[in-house]
Amino acid sequence: MGGILRRAAVHQLNHILRAPRLSSGDASRSGGIRAALARYDGERASIRLFVRARHLLAPLERIAAEVPQSGLILDLGCGHGLFTNLIALQSAARQVVGLDPSSAKIAVARRSSKNLPNVRYVLGYLNQLDMSDFNAITILDVLYLLPDGDKLSLLQRCRELIARDGVLLLKTNDTRPAWKYAITRLQERVMTRLGLTLSQGELHFRSSEQNAALLKQAGFDCRVIDVGNWLPYPHRLFIATPSRPAAARGVTEP
């Protein structure tokens, strides 16, 4: 089994390396993700490879389609800023804040978003953020790095910071089917060991049902969408909104 998973990981890396590099001109004409990727053309090869891999291996455009077209947006755990740039480029009416605890990644993100007036970055953690009333909060592939108690605390803090009619978009990987989960776990173990992803050492993947339960406990109602594609990853997107009190839903307490 280990040999199969290693071959799958090598196949994905080869696919990334064979992908043609986009020129700034091509990116400008295509818009969207191509324009976002072109903002890293001046970075070293390892950064360009990393953001291209992020694009190819995660359904960023599908997730971006669920982001409100206007308002204050928080991209929590923004990393190098690829998704931040994507949603900012898609709509000038979005004011996008990227938050990440890695100073190295925030430095890259800030360079990539140069001259984008609707983007700003904050170095730090969510409990240090002095902003609130977000129309949307996006969390892409972050939760698996946190133990359950920290997961819940993070989601509860999001509930405090989000607008009453806001939306939380949570992208995770499911633990089913087992073969896709095994590939995902192997890949993330490699990423954390190489230092490409900040981690406390353990990976804390949870099933869709477990993540939905955490969201409910944090004060959100949610629905989950399978956003997987032909790639061997069990991508799931939770679209969560603040839970309404029973009285507001027309429910009479017994």
C-alpha positions in Angstrom: 0.0 0.0 0.0 2.8 2.4 0.9 4.4 1.9 -2.6 1.1 2.7 -4.3 0.7 5.9 -2.3 4.3 7.0 -2.9 3.8 6.4 -6.7 0.6 8.5 -6.6 2.4 11.3 -4.8 5.2 11.2 -7.4 2.6 11.3 -10.2 1.0 14.4 -8.8 4.4 16.2 -8.5 5.3 15.3 -12.1 1.9 16.7 -13.2 2.6 19.9 -11.5 6.2 20.2 -12.9 4.9 19.6 -16.4 2.3 22.3 -16.3 3.2 25.3 -18.5 4.2 28.5 -16.7 1.8 31.4 -17.4 3.1 34.7 -18.6 1.7 37.9 -17.1 0.1 38.7 -20.5 -1.7 35.4 -20.7 -2.8 35.7 -17.1 -4.2 39.1 -17.6 -6.3 37.9 -20.6 -7.6 34.9 -18.7 -8.3 36.6 -15.4 -9.2 34.7 -12.2 -6.8 32.0 -11.1 -4.3 32.7 -13.9 -4.1 36.3 -12.9 -3.6 35.3 -9.3 -0.8 32.8 -10.2 1.0 35.4 -12.4 1.5 37.6 -9.3 4.1 35.1 -8.1 6.2 35.2 -11.3 9.0 37.1 -9.6 9.3 34.7 -6.7 11.8 31.9 -6.4 11.0 28.6 -8.1 10.0 26.8 -4.9 7.3 29.4 -4.2 6.0 29.3 -7.7 5.9 25.5 -7.6 4.1 25.6 -4.2 1.3 28.0 -5.3 0.9 26.2 -8.6 0.5 22.9 -6.7 -2.1 24.6 -4.5 -4.1 25.6 -7.5 -3.9 22.2 -9.2 -4.6 20.1 -6.1 -7.4 22.1 -4.5 -10.7 23.3 -6.0 -10.0 27.0 -5.3 -12.3 28.4 -8.0 -15.2 26.2 -6.9 -14.8 27.5 -3.4 -14.4 31.1 -4.6 -17.8 30.8 -6.3 -19.4 30.7 -2.8 -17.8 33.9 -1.6 -20.1 36.9 -1.5 -19.3 39.4 -4.3 -18.9 42.3 -1.9 -18.2 43.0 1.7 -15.4 42.4 4.2 -13.9 38.9 3.8 -11.4 37.2 6.1 -9.1 34.5 4.6 -8.0 32.7 7.7 -4.7 30.8 7.3 -4.0 32.6 3.9 -0.5 31.3 3.5 1.2 32.8 0.5 -2.1 34.6 -0.4 -3.2 32.7 -3.6 -6.8 32.4 -2.6 -6.8 35.9 -1.2 -5.6 37.2 -4.5 -8.1 35.1 -6.4 -11.2 36.4 -4.6 -9.8 40.0 -4.6 -9.2 39.9 -8.3 -12.6 38.5 -9.0 -14.4 41.4 -7.4 -13.2 44.9 -6.5 -16.2 45.2 -4.2 -14.6 42.6 -1.8 -12.3 44.0 0.9 -10.1 41.0 1.6 -8.0 40.5 4.8 -5.5 37.6 4.8 -4.4 36.3 8.2 -1.5 33.9 8.8 1.0 33.2 11.6 3.9 32.7 9.3 6.0 35.8 8.7 7.7 34.2 5.7 4.4 33.4 4.0 2.9 36.8 4.8 6.0 38.5 3.3 5.4 36.6 0.0 1.6 37.3 0.2 2.2 41.1 0.6 4.6 41.1 -2.5 2.1 39.2 -4.5 -0.8 41.6 -3.7 1.2 44.8 -4.5 -1.0 47.4 -6.1 -4.2 45.5 -5.2 -6.2 48.2 -3.3 -8.7 45.7 -1.8 -6.3 43.4 -0.1 -4.4 43.7 3.2 -2.5 41.2 5.3 -2.2 40.7 9.0 0.5 38.6 10.7 -0.8 36.6 13.7 -3.5 34.5 15.0 -7.3 34.9 15.0 -7.5 35.8 18.7 -5.2 38.7 18.0 -7.3 40.2 15.2 -9.0 43.5 16.1 -11.6 43.4 13.3 -15.1 41.9 13.2 -18.4 41.9 11.4 -17.0 39.9 8.5 -19.4 39.1 5.6 -17.5 35.9 5.0 -14.7 34.0 6.6 -12.8 31.4 4.6 -10.7 28.6 6.1 -9.1 26.3 3.6 -7.2 23.2 4.7 -6.3 24.5 8.2 -8.5 22.6 10.6 -6.6 19.3 10.3 -3.6 20.9 11.9 -5.5 21.5 15.1 -6.6 19.2 18.0 -10.3 19.1 18.5 -10.3 21.6 21.4 -8.4 24.1 19.3 -10.7 23.4 16.3 -13.7 24.3 18.4 -12.1 27.4 19.9 -11.3 28.7 16.4 -14.8 28.1 15.1 -16.3 29.8 18.2 -14.1 32.8 17.6 -15.2 32.9 14.0 -18.8 32.9 15.2 -18.0 35.9 17.3 -16.4 37.8 14.4 -18.8 37.0 11.6 -21.7 39.3 10.6 -25.3 38.1 11.5 -25.9 37.3 7.8 -22.3 36.2 7.1 -21.1 32.9 5.8 -18.2 30.7 6.9 -16.7 28.6 4.1 -14.7 25.7 5.6 -12.7 23.5 3.2 -11.5 20.2 4.7 -10.8 16.6 3.5 -13.1 13.8 4.5 -11.8 10.5 5.9 -13.7 8.6 3.2 -13.2 6.9 0.9 -10.3 5.3 2.7 -7.9 5.3 -0.3 -8.3 9.0 -1.0 -7.9 9.8 2.7 -4.7 7.7 2.7 -3.2 9.7 -0.1 -4.2 13.0 1.5 -2.7 12.0 4.8 0.6 10.9 3.2 0.9 14.1 1.2 0.2 16.3 4.3 2.7 14.3 6.4 5.3 15.0 3.7 4.4 18.7 3.7 4.6 19.1 7.4 7.9 17.2 7.7 9.4 19.5 5.0 8.3 22.5 6.9 6.0 23.7 4.1 3.0 23.6 6.4 3.0 24.8 10.0 2.1 22.0 12.4 2.5 20.9 16.0 3.6 17.5 14.7 0.3 15.6 14.6 -2.4 15.6 11.9 -6.0 15.7 13.1 -8.2 14.8 10.2 -11.9 14.3 11.1 -14.9 13.0 9.1 -17.5 15.3 7.6 -19.9 14.3 10.3 -17.4 15.2 13.0 -16.6 18.5 11.4 -20.3 19.3 11.0 -20.8 18.5 14.7 -18.0 20.9 15.6 -19.7 23.7 13.5 -23.0 23.1 15.2 -21.4 23.2 18.7 -19.7 26.5 17.7 -23.0 28.0 16.7 -23.3 27.4 13.0 -25.9 25.7 10.8 -24.2 24.1 7.8 -24.5 22.0 4.6 -21.6 20.1 3.1 -20.7 19.8 -0.6 -18.5 17.3 -2.2 -16.1 19.5 -4.2 -13.8 16.7 -5.3 -12.7 16.3 -8.8 -10.7 13.8 -10.8 -7.8 14.1 -8.3 -7.5 11.5 -5.5 -8.5 13.8 -2.6 -11.8 13.7 -0.6 -12.4 17.5 -0.8 -15.4 18.8 1.2 -16.8 22.3 1.5 -18.9 23.3 4.5 -21.1 26.3 3.9 -22.0 27.5 7.4 -24.2 30.4 8.6 -24.8 31.6 12.2 -27.4 29.6 13.9 -30.6 31.5 14.7 -32.2 31.3 18.1 -35.2 29.0 18.4 -37.6 31.9 18.7 -36.3 33.4 15.5 -37.0 30.1 13.7 -40.6 30.1 15.0 -39.9 27.3 17.4 -41.7 27.3 20.7 -39.6 26.1 23.6 -41.3 23.2 25.5 
